Amino acid sequence: MSLQKTKSAIVFFSLVFLTIAPAFADDPKDNEDSGKTPWDISGYFSQQVNQASFSYWEKGGENSLSSTSNLNFKADFDGDQLEWENRLNLRYGILKTEGESMQKNEDRIRLNSRLGREISPHFRTTVLTEFQTQFDKGYRNRDDEEYSSRFMAPGELTLSLGIDYRPWRFLSVFVSPASGRLIFVLDQKLADRGAYGVDPAEYDEEGNLIRHGRNSRAEFGAAVDIRFEKEIMENINVESRLGLFNDLTDEDISNRKNTDVDWETIVNLQVNRYISASFLLHMLYAHDTLFPVYDDAGEQVGQTRKIQLKQLVGLGLTYNF
């Protein structure tokens, strides 16, 4: 199957799965007396546009236009002792600056599913599954000729078994002592470079290829996933998620103490039924992701690890369903 077909298939089946799941799980006979379903299905689509224009502006500035599309879908099942939560988030944004080529400024595919069984009022045994990747090619810098990411390069699939502590409905603290993660780099050019921690290609002394780089790597360790979702004031909703992962099987023993961090916070302000504003802050630290270091002459002299930060502010149209 081609890369384009694979991309379309994953997005399609993700949407279909979350859409038709209630039809398989909900038994009308169980709810005919109460008249309600155990499923809570909702979501929203937002389209945000930002534009800047300058004409004879003495202090300077660049004309620019950006647009970001965001789809969030939620399907939750709440039974007597069984809870199943599903989240699908698709985001894509572009930025066009006058005199420069168009580039993306946002790109995400994330599917998260939690299946838990209550063992006490605030504790659940839970299985957490998460898949994430991106739609399109990405470049670390505007002038780079070589891309640093694309669909399924990387792609991450995580499966975790643990305990979910919920002191309130809006807060979940999931701790897993047994978490497995598969990281895929299905683009061979990136795999040969050893991107995202996979084994790079091997060459002989004359530069002839001996073996291509690996297209995946597996990790096993401990994970923590903390999620906060609450309307803190009227029409102001905050969603924050902190994910921690520690690979306890790294071949380099010194790396086993390092923790990957993924922290994202979104503040949504609903101005009216159709207009909303949002603020996003996303912080990433991945120990296996290395960035080049250059000297004053522009020559690469090494590699280093960095905290990755992304911030987005937008105003646009929103449709809730």
C-alpha positions in Angstrom: 0.0 0.0 0.0 1.3 3.5 -0.9 2.1 6.1 1.7 -0.9 8.2 0.5 -3.3 5.3 0.7 -2.0 4.4 4.2 -2.5 8.0 5.3 -6.1 8.1 4.0 -6.9 4.7 5.4 -5.8 5.6 9.0 -7.7 8.9 9.1 -10.8 7.3 7.5 -10.9 4.3 9.8 -10.3 6.4 12.9 -13.3 8.6 12.1 -15.5 5.6 11.2 -14.5 3.7 14.4 -15.4 6.6 16.7 -18.6 7.3 14.7 -20.1 3.8 14.7 -18.8 2.6 18.0 -22.1 3.5 19.8 -24.0 1.3 17.5 -22.1 -1.8 18.6 -22.0 -1.0 22.3 -25.4 0.4 23.1 -28.2 -2.0 23.7 -31.6 -0.2 23.5 -33.2 -2.8 25.8 -30.9 -1.7 28.6 -32.0 1.9 28.4 -35.6 1.8 27.4 -36.8 2.3 30.9 -34.5 5.3 31.6 -34.9 6.7 28.1 -31.2 7.7 27.9 -28.0 6.2 26.4 -24.8 5.6 28.3 -22.9 7.3 25.4 -21.9 10.9 25.4 -20.9 12.0 21.9 -19.8 15.5 21.1 -17.2 17.6 19.4 -16.4 20.8 17.6 -14.7 22.1 14.4 -13.0 25.4 14.4 -11.4 27.5 11.6 -9.1 30.2 12.7 -7.6 32.9 10.4 -4.9 35.5 11.3 -3.8 38.2 8.9 -1.3 41.0 9.1 -0.9 43.8 6.4 1.4 46.7 6.3 1.6 49.6 3.9 4.3 52.3 4.2 4.6 51.3 7.9 7.7 53.1 9.2 8.4 50.6 12.0 8.4 47.7 9.6 6.6 44.4 9.3 5.8 41.6 6.9 2.4 40.9 5.3 1.2 37.4 6.4 -1.8 35.2 6.4 -2.3 32.0 8.5 -5.1 29.6 8.8 -5.6 26.7 11.2 -8.3 23.9 11.1 -9.1 22.0 14.2 -11.4 19.0 14.7 -12.1 17.5 18.1 -14.3 14.5 18.5 -15.3 12.8 21.8 -17.2 9.5 22.3 -17.5 8.4 26.0 -19.3 5.3 27.3 -20.3 5.4 31.0 -21.7 2.0 32.3 -22.3 0.8 35.8 -18.6 -0.1 36.4 -17.1 0.2 32.9 -16.0 3.5 31.3 -14.6 3.9 27.8 -13.3 7.3 26.7 -12.3 8.1 23.1 -10.7 11.3 21.8 -9.8 12.2 18.3 -7.9 15.4 17.5 -7.0 16.5 13.9 -5.2 19.8 13.4 -3.6 21.4 10.4 -2.4 25.0 9.8 -0.6 26.9 7.1 1.3 30.2 7.1 2.1 32.4 4.1 4.4 35.3 4.5 4.9 37.8 1.6 7.9 36.8 -0.5 8.2 33.3 1.2 6.8 29.9 0.2 3.8 28.6 2.1 4.6 26.4 5.1 2.7 24.6 7.8 2.6 25.9 11.4 0.4 23.1 12.9 0.0 19.4 12.1 -1.4 16.6 14.2 -3.3 13.4 14.2 -4.0 12.0 17.6 -6.3 9.2 18.7 -6.6 8.4 22.4 -8.7 5.6 24.0 -9.1 4.6 27.6 -11.0 1.6 28.8 -11.4 1.4 32.6 -13.2 -0.7 35.2 -14.1 0.8 38.5 -12.6 -0.9 41.6 -13.5 1.9 44.1 -15.2 5.3 43.8 -12.0 7.0 42.7 -9.9 4.2 41.2 -10.1 2.3 38.0 -7.9 -0.4 36.4 -7.3 1.1 32.9 -5.9 0.2 29.5 -4.7 3.3 27.6 -4.1 3.2 23.9 -2.8 6.2 22.0 -1.7 6.8 18.4 -0.3 10.0 17.0 1.5 11.2 13.9 1.1 14.1 11.4 -0.4 14.7 7.9 2.4 16.4 6.0 6.1 17.1 5.6 7.7 19.3 8.2 10.9 21.4 8.2 12.8 22.6 11.3 13.7 25.8 9.6 12.2 27.8 6.7 15.3 27.5 4.6 15.9 23.8 5.1 15.8 21.7 1.9 15.5 18.4 3.7 12.3 17.7 5.7 12.5 16.5 9.3 9.1 14.7 9.5 6.2 13.5 7.5 3.3 11.1 7.8 4.3 8.1 10.0 7.8 9.5 10.4 7.5 9.6 13.2 4.4 7.7 14.2 3.8 6.6 17.8 1.6 3.8 19.1 1.5 3.4 22.9 -0.3 0.7 25.0 -0.3 1.1 28.8 -1.9 -0.9 31.7 -2.3 0.8 35.0 -4.4 2.6 37.6 -6.5 5.7 36.9 -7.1 7.9 39.9 -10.1 10.3 39.6 -10.7 12.5 42.7 -13.0 14.7 40.5 -14.7 14.3 37.2 -12.5 16.9 35.6 -9.1 15.4 36.7 -7.6 12.1 35.8 -4.2 10.8 37.0 -3.2 7.6 35.2 0.0 5.7 36.4 1.3 2.7 34.4 4.2 0.5 35.5 3.8 -1.4 32.2 3.8 0.7 29.1 5.0 -0.2 25.7 5.7 2.3 22.9 6.4 1.7 19.2 8.0 4.5 17.2 7.7 4.2 13.4 9.9 6.0 10.9 8.4 4.8 7.6 10.3 7.3 5.5 13.5 5.6 4.5 15.5 8.8 4.0 14.8 9.8 7.6 15.3 6.2 8.9 18.7 6.0 7.2 19.7 9.2 9.1 18.7 7.6 12.4 15.9 10.1 13.0 13.8 9.7 16.2 16.2 7.2 17.7 15.9 4.4 15.2 19.1 2.5 14.1 20.7 4.5 11.2 21.9 3.0 7.9 25.3 1.3 7.8 28.0 2.1 5.2 31.4 0.7 4.4 34.6 2.7 4.3 33.9 3.7 0.7 30.4 5.0 1.5 28.5 2.1 0.0 25.3 1.1 1.7 25.5 -2.1 3.7 22.1 -1.9 5.4 19.2 0.6 5.4 18.2 2.2 8.7 15.5 0.5 10.8 11.9 1.7 10.3 10.8 1.3 13.9 12.0 0.8 17.5 10.3 -0.5 20.6 10.4 0.9 24.1 9.1 -0.5 27.4 8.9 1.3 30.7 6.7 3.4 33.0 4.3 6.1 32.0 2.1 8.8 33.7 -0.8 10.6 31.9 -2.5 13.5 33.7 -5.6 15.1 32.1 -7.5 18.1 33.2 -10.7 19.2 31.5 -12.9 21.9 33.1 -15.0 25.0 32.4 -13.2 27.3 34.8 -15.6 30.2 34.1 -18.6 30.7 32.0 -17.7 30.0 28.4 -14.0 29.5 29.3 -12.8 25.9 29.0 -9.3 24.6 29.9 -7.9 21.3 28.6 -4.4 20.3 29.8 -2.6 17.0 29.4 0.8 16.0 30.8 2.4 12.8 29.5 5.6 11.3 30.9 7.4 8.2 29.6 10.5 6.5 30.9 12.2 3.8 28.8 13.5 1.2 31.2 14.9 -1.1 28.5 17.2 1.3 26.8 20.4 -0.4 25.7 22.3 2.6 27.1 21.7 2.2 30.8 22.5 5.8 31.5 19.5 6.8 29.4 17.0 4.9 31.5 16.8 7.7 34.0 15.7 10.2 31.3 12.0 11.0 30.9 10.2 12.1 27.8 7.8 15.0 28.5 4.7 16.0 26.5 2.7 18.8 28.0 -0.1 20.6 26.2 -2.6 23.2 27.4 -5.5 24.7 25.4 -7.7 27.5 26.7 -10.9 28.0 24.7 -13.0 31.1 25.0 -16.5 30.9 23.5 -17.5 34.4 22.5 -20.9 33.4 21.2 -22.4 30.3 19.5 -20.1 30.6 16.4 -17.1 32.7 17.4 -14.3 31.5 19.7 -10.8 32.4 20.6 -8.1 29.9 21.7 -4.6 29.8 23.2 -2.4 26.8 22.9 0.9 26.1 24.6 2.7 22.8 23.8 6.0 21.7 25.3 8.0 18.6 24.3 11.2 17.0 25.4 12.3 13.8 23.7 15.7 12.5 24.8 16.2 10.7 21.4 15.4 13.8 19.3 18.7 15.6 18.5 19.1 19.1 17.0 22.2 20.2 15.0 24.6 22.7 16.5 26.4 25.2 14.2 29.4 27.4 14.6 29.7 31.0 13.6 30.6 30.0 10.0 27.4 27.9 9.7 29.1 24.5 9.8 27.5 21.8 11.9 29.8 20.9 14.8 27.6 18.6 16.8 24.1 17.7 18.1 22.2 18.6 21.2 18.8 18.0 22.9 16.4 20.9 23.4 13.0 21.6 24.9 10.6 22.2 22.1 7.9 24.9 22.5 4.9 25.9 20.4 2.5 28.7 21.1 -0.6 29.5 19.1 -3.3 32.2 19.6 -6.3 32.4 17.3 -9.7 33.8 16.7 -12.2 32.2 14.4 -15.4 30.3 13.7 -16.5 27.3 15.7 -19.2 24.7 15.1 -20.2 22.5 18.0 -22.0 19.2 17.6 
